[in-house]
Amino acid sequence: MKNSPSLLLGRSCRVALGLGMSYEGYAKILNPMGMVGFTESLGFTPGWFWSPLLAVLQFFGGFLLALGLLTRPIALSLGIMMLVTVYYHISHPYPALFLTEAGVAALTSNPEFFQADAIRSLSDAGHRLLELAQEKAVTNSLFWGAHSALCSLWCRFDLD
């Protein structure tokens, strides 16, 4: 039972979730005050407290999760963080700032920043590109949030 397939699958998922969260948190830990405006726009004040806390949680919490340390509280915290992110992406869709003529011109004038499909999606003045970006943000946040919530329910301390 110690190395059953379901236990190995659970550990693999926990490690993948932890490393994925750490990867996504890397940019945030380099600029821990970078989410002050974001956190305050959601009503989490003061932003100077919440922004570094979220950066630490995502970066270091991901490593702790991958190692199997404090698995349930870290996974629960990450799950709540990601569900707030889902709420944010659904309630604050990406604005049409890019969709001005000048914005689309700026994007198409720098094709080296995009794959060919992304440039083609600008042919409708960027509406499809913005829609795809919004779908990706919601889908990814749902995936990570659900993964974290499930991990907090079924994972246990298993650094053995």
C-alpha positions, 0 to 999 in steps of 0.5 A: 500500500505504501507505493500504490499507484494512486499514492504515486499519482497523488504525490506526482500531482502534488509535486507538479502543483508545487513546482508550477506554483513556484514557477509562476511565483518567481516573477512575483518574488522578484518584485514583491510589491508589484501586486499592490494595486491588484490586491487593493483593487480587490479590497485587500488592503493594505496592498503593501501587506498582501502583495508580498504575502501572496508572492511568498505564498506562491513561490515558497509555498509551492516549494513546500508543497512539492516537498510535502511540508505543510501540504494541506494548509499550503494547498488550501491557501493556494487554492483560495488565492487561485479562486480569488484570481478566477473571480477577478478574471471573470468579474474584470474582463480584459479591457479593450485598451489594445483594441484602439487603432494605435494599440493594434498597430503597436502590436502588429508592428512588433511581430517578433513578440508573437507567434504567427497565429497571434498576429492572425488573430489581430485581423479583427482589430484584436477582439479574438486575441483579447477573447483568447487571453481572457479564456486562458486566464480563467481556464488556467486559474480554474485549473490551478485553483481546483488542483490546489483545493483537491490537494488540500483535501486529499494530500497529506504529509508524506515526506517519507 
